[in-house]
Amino acid sequence: MKKTELKNQVSAAIQACLDKKAEELTILEMEKGSGAFTDYFVLCSGTNPRQVQAIADEVELRLKGAGLRPTHVEGYNQAEWVLIDYVDFVVHVFSEKARQFYDLERLWKSATRLEPSDLKKAPRKRAQLKPAAVKTAVGKATPRKKRRKTA
């Protein structure tokens, strides 16, 4: 899978979490030599079991719309720690209590913390175009005039 495609999928999962008012969103990019089984962890919290399930539902729904289904979902009924495994990234939706107890950020402290904006493509810089010169009948080059837009 292309890295940009993976980043787009992770971004879609993040946006789904944010749309359901997930709290304490953290993105961890796992190091290649760390023994991690995936490239990214997306971690967030819900304030109650219904919100935890709603966040998990929205992640699955959003990614299903993009043609991506999880290989494994765990913990949905208990809604303490819902794990949604997409192989290349894993989404963890915690209750506040479970998040503090398991503290995955400490467990995977070697991972690089990212912001959602870090996954977006950097906009390409466009070359500054200078107005082209137009040759007159005399042969002199004069700058082209800008046209005014009319409504």
C-alpha positions as CSV (number, residue, x, y, z in Angstrom):
1,M,0.0,0.0,0.0
2,K,1.2,3.5,-0.8
3,K,2.2,5.6,2.2
4,T,-0.1,8.5,1.0
5,E,-3.1,6.1,0.8
6,L,-2.4,4.8,4.3
7,K,-2.1,8.3,5.6
8,N,-5.5,9.2,4.0
9,Q,-7.1,6.1,5.7
10,V,-5.6,7.1,9.1
11,S,-6.8,10.7,8.5
12,A,-10.3,9.4,7.8
13,A,-10.3,7.4,11.0
14,I,-9.1,10.4,12.9
15,Q,-11.8,12.6,11.4
16,A,-14.4,10.0,12.4
17,C,-13.2,10.1,16.0
18,L,-13.3,13.9,16.0
19,D,-16.8,14.0,14.5
20,K,-18.0,12.0,17.5
21,K,-16.3,14.3,19.9
22,A,-13.5,11.9,21.0
23,E,-11.2,13.3,23.6
24,E,-7.4,13.2,24.0
25,L,-6.7,12.1,20.4
26,T,-3.2,10.8,20.0
27,I,-1.5,9.4,16.9
28,L,1.6,7.2,17.3
29,E,3.8,6.4,14.3
30,M,5.4,3.1,15.2
31,E,9.1,2.6,14.6
32,K,10.1,-0.1,12.2
33,G,12.5,-1.9,14.5
34,S,10.3,-1.6,17.7
35,G,8.6,-4.9,17.2
36,A,5.3,-3.2,16.5
37,F,2.9,-5.1,14.3
38,T,1.4,-2.0,12.6
39,D,2.5,1.4,11.3
40,Y,0.1,3.7,13.3
41,F,-1.9,3.7,16.5
42,V,-4.8,6.1,16.8
43,L,-5.9,6.5,20.4
44,C,-8.8,8.4,21.8
45,S,-11.2,8.4,24.7
46,G,-15.0,8.6,25.1
47,T,-16.7,9.9,28.2
48,N,-19.2,7.0,28.6
49,P,-19.8,3.5,27.0
50,R,-22.3,4.9,24.5
51,Q,-19.9,7.4,23.2
52,V,-17.1,4.8,23.0
53,Q,-19.3,2.6,20.9
54,A,-20.5,5.6,18.8
55,I,-16.8,6.5,18.0
56,A,-16.0,3.0,17.0
57,D,-19.1,2.8,14.9
58,E,-18.3,6.0,13.1
59,V,-14.7,4.8,12.4
60,E,-16.0,1.6,10.9
61,L,-18.7,3.3,8.9
62,R,-16.4,6.0,7.5
63,L,-13.7,3.5,6.4
64,K,-16.3,1.0,5.1
65,G,-17.4,3.8,2.8
66,A,-13.8,4.0,1.5
67,G,-13.8,0.3,0.9
68,L,-11.8,-0.7,4.0
69,R,-13.1,-3.2,6.5
70,P,-11.4,-4.1,9.8
71,T,-9.7,-7.5,10.1
72,H,-10.6,-7.6,13.8
73,V,-12.8,-5.7,16.3
74,E,-12.5,-6.4,20.0
75,G,-14.1,-5.1,23.2
76,Y,-17.1,-3.4,21.6
77,N,-19.7,-4.9,23.9
78,Q,-17.9,-3.9,27.1
79,A,-17.0,-0.5,25.6
80,E,-14.0,0.0,27.9
81,W,-11.4,-0.5,25.2
82,V,-12.5,-1.0,21.7
83,L,-9.7,-2.1,19.4
84,I,-10.3,-1.8,15.6
85,D,-7.5,-3.5,13.6
86,Y,-7.0,-2.4,10.0
87,V,-3.6,-4.2,9.8
88,D,-1.6,-1.1,8.8
89,F,-3.1,0.9,11.6
90,V,-5.1,0.2,14.7
91,V,-7.7,2.5,16.3
92,H,-8.0,2.3,20.1
93,V,-11.1,3.8,21.6
94,F,-11.0,3.9,25.4
95,S,-13.1,4.8,28.4
96,E,-11.3,7.5,30.4
97,K,-10.5,4.9,33.2
98,A,-9.2,2.2,30.8
99,R,-7.0,4.8,29.0
100,Q,-5.3,5.8,32.3
101,F,-4.9,2.2,33.4
102,Y,-3.4,0.8,30.2
103,D,-1.4,4.0,29.3
104,L,-0.4,2.8,25.8
105,E,1.5,6.1,25.2
106,R,3.9,5.2,27.9
107,L,4.1,1.6,26.8
108,W,5.0,2.7,23.2
109,K,7.1,5.7,24.2
110,S,9.5,5.0,21.4
111,A,6.8,5.8,18.9
112,T,6.7,9.2,17.2
113,R,3.7,11.3,18.3
114,L,2.0,13.0,15.4
115,E,-0.6,15.7,15.0
116,P,-3.5,15.1,12.5
117,S,-2.1,17.8,10.3
118,D,1.2,15.7,10.0
119,L,-0.8,13.1,8.0
120,K,-2.0,15.6,5.4
121,K,-0.2,16.1,2.2
122,A,2.1,19.1,2.2
123,P,0.8,21.5,-0.4
124,R,3.0,21.7,-3.4
125,K,4.6,25.1,-4.0
126,R,3.6,26.4,-7.3
127,A,6.2,28.3,-9.3
128,Q,5.6,32.0,-9.5
129,L,4.4,32.7,-13.0
130,K,5.5,36.0,-14.4
131,P,3.3,37.8,-16.9
132,A,4.4,36.7,-20.4
133,A,5.8,39.4,-22.7
134,V,4.0,40.1,-25.9
135,K,5.8,41.3,-29.0
136,T,4.3,44.3,-30.6
137,A,4.3,45.0,-34.3
138,V,7.5,47.0,-33.9
139,G,9.2,44.0,-32.3
140,K,9.5,45.4,-28.8
141,A,8.4,43.1,-25.9
142,T,5.8,44.7,-23.6
143,P,4.3,43.1,-20.5
144,R,0.9,41.6,-21.0
145,K,-1.9,43.5,-19.2
146,K,-4.1,41.7,-16.7
147,R,-7.7,41.3,-17.7
148,R,-10.4,42.4,-15.3
149,K,-13.0,39.9,-14.4
150,T,-16.5,41.1,-15.1
151,A,-19.5,39.8,-13.3
